[in-house]
Amino acid sequence: MQYDFDSIIPREHTNCLKYDWRKQIFGTDNVIPFWVADMDFKVANEILEDIHNAVNHGIFGYTYQYDSAYEAFISWQKKKHDWNISKQNILFFNGVVPSINVIIQEFTEPGDEIIVQPPIYHPFFLSIESNKRTVIWNELQENEGTYYMDFENLKSQIGPRTKMLLLCNPHNPVGRAWKKEELEELHAICKEHNILVVSDEIHSDILFSGTHTPWAKISEDASQNSITLMAPSKTFNIAGLHLSVIITENTAYYKRVQNFINTIHLTMSNTLSLVGFESAYTKGDAWLQELLTYLHTNMAHIHDYLDDTRIHTNTPEATYLAWLDCSELNLSEKELHAKFVEAGVGLSNGSIFGKGGEQYMRLNFACPRKTLEQGLEKIQKIAR
Ligand SMILES: Cc1ncc(COP(=O)(O)O)c(C=O)c1O
């Protein structure tokens, strides 16, 4: 290994959510944190060096979104997902969740219905609710630890005010990298009912098995009827830099999003974020390959510790998030939360991800193996 994922880098007192908000979230600092989705690994040296150079220059004036940043992203998509996009399809923005909110506001009206498929990353439905739109829940169906979309239920729920579907591709928290055939079936339904698909693909590069299918690649129609959101933040552990991209090959949609962004004057990006973005997509691949190997072994460790106990883990195809089925413990959501905190580990309660999450806990395993093992020993005690 060229890169070091084993070193434990203290993050306490750095104003990071994961460590410095433990008291707020868990009522105590005395838990090993496995909750919010960022990693406890140092960013690749190549990226750090480019950011250091930009810092050393010493001037952080207004910066436009320069061609080489676009090109870095375009080449990455071509290389990693065989997806051809052009500069005129891409808009930079300050994060995926802010983008979801812009798109909800631009493409729907208060009272319109927007579909989500829980258990799902909670800001999806929180954004719908905070914008006074109505959430349509199409709960995923679980079968032997794997989750599937329920197309029949989806069809039965669509009405005249159903305007949009927020897709999580791959899906946080259940770790599915949706197959092309599944996406095609979903597209057929959305096309028939004129439902705009917003595909959040922020986790697409943390992939362990199968392939990532960009929604826009499944067909020309799907591409025209969608907006895709991506970012280097999960892949390269630069979430705090807050830079993401909005991609659509539909020229009319592109103009509408662009006008919205112009209107709120968020057209420029953070100088250092752009440097990190370009550097990640041009120089981060070797680090990412080693990271994936390391994470894969971490996942195997979770199985080693928990197989043959009363807590059952899935094997995510994508994301560094394990989805722990705790139903055999027969505890309420509140009791489950308390049990984990009491044991000294801070996980995300499955219930925050909506329907179907009540008996689960989400474990972020993007941390040094020693930290993970310490946590797993504690979880094992609950699980026995
Ligand atoms: C599916 C998904 N989308 C978006 C985000 C956050 O994106 P951003 O920080 O760019 O708003 C996360 C973070 O965990 C996520 O899991």
The ligand as an ORCA input file, in Angstrom:
! r2SCAN-3c Opt
* xyz 0 1
  C     -27.038     10.283     -1.091
  C     -26.394     11.531     -0.580
  N     -26.595     12.689     -1.225
  C     -26.025     13.837     -0.808
  C     -25.219     13.857      0.312
  C     -24.638     15.147      0.776
  O     -24.202     15.914     -0.292
  P     -23.758     17.420     -0.086
  O     -22.871     17.467      1.108
  O     -23.048     17.739     -1.370
  O     -24.998     18.223      0.073
  C     -24.985     12.663      1.009
  C     -24.161     12.667      2.228
  O     -24.142     11.745      2.992
  C     -25.586     11.484      0.550
  O     -25.401     10.308      1.172
*
